Amino acid sequence: MLDVGRHPNINLMAYSEVEKVEGQVGAFKVTVRKKARYVDEDKCTGCGACEEKCPTVVPDAFNEGLGTRKAIYAYFAQGIPSTRTIDPDHCRQLNGKKCGICKKTCQADAVNFDQKDQMVELDVGAIIVAAGYDVFDPSRIPEYRYNEIPNVVTAIEFERLLSASGPTGGHVYRPSDLAAKAKIEELEKKLKKAQKTLQRYEEKFGQDSEAFYKQYQAGDFGEDEERKKWAAKYEEYLGIAKPLEQMKKEAEGFGSAKRLAFIQCVGSRDFRFYPFCSGYCCMHSIKEAIIAHEHEPETTSTIFGMDIRAVGKGFEEYKIRGGNQSGITYTRGRVAEIVEGENHYPIVFYEDTRERRVKSEEFDMVILATACAPTKGIATLAKTLGIELDDYGFVKTSPVSPVDSTVPGIFVCGCAESPMDVPESVAQASSAAQRAAEVVALQSLEKEKAVA
């Protein structure tokens, strides 16, 4: 990525959208909307001081909502260009409130709240669509209770938990435990505030709050309004302190999730949603199970699937090594239902097709290997480009050339064309780049001939 950013023949237009495409192969005119970052890319040094001082905290979409970010932020570490972006939906200054702390903090004077979107016109010979994909929403399968049971997560959410740059620093903590810790922090702040209020009353009346409250309940102070307020504040304090103490005791038993279940084909190979195989899910689950075991050697994983499709070079050996060395058990069977047990432990009900029996098993976490779905904006992009989509919503390509779209000069690669893993996406990207180069080179030759 750094090499791409430095290449003299590559112009990166991050945080931009294609608005309009006109023309034909070899002579496309593309209109691009370069969105306002409210930060000058040329001035920004990427130091992060503005982000550190920003008071507005919002859920982090890159970390699937498992962590938080500031209203001025970098989308992810080592991103190109190395700059910050202000979120106009959450920035206090851009929403009419007084703030501007980021602008005051920035020594490079890069923050510019008056920045506007820019329309840029490009003359290009060929176009490559590499729009990526979205993951299937597993809440559409109610029996898996995603969004209902906190410790049922998607594979991409689990990927962020495993990442050293993720919200937990690579520790596989259960979302229910993370939520409990966040609640403890919230209650501790409220308790501290309540204690300060009680301290003022204690100093004023020269009496301990606990002793006062016993007297108050006995009716010693009659209708004294000031002491009524003191009693109300002490009751508020007790309403925080007792649950907080219980939650802290429960939190002492929190640790990494060590019993993992991976459920394959969630939304894929399913006639209700996507009848095709998503290609990479089996190997992705195996990889995640192996990495989880590397983080915590006590971790064991069960992968539930109709079959494991390890079709790439060395994939079968990788699968076997995971079973032999990383505590992975491969269970052939379709998971019928997930229910929540005590302390938020998910219980998986499944049919073991080898033994022909219905079984249930409790896990610390359940990871759903969700289907590879067409990205949400692909229909709009296809309309802008004038290209066709197939029956599933991926870019339609030529049967003899899987990188050629239905419009000459517009090519496609990766999961914009169909579900595929990283090695296949890279190979197809090279093919698409070669086809685009052919078009541009041919147009150059024709121009030279015309001039001659």
Summary of the structure (lengths in Angstrom):
residues: 452
radius of gyration: 28.5
end to end distance: 40.2
largest distance: 109.4
contacts: 1334
relative contact order: 0.13
helix: 37%
strand: 23%
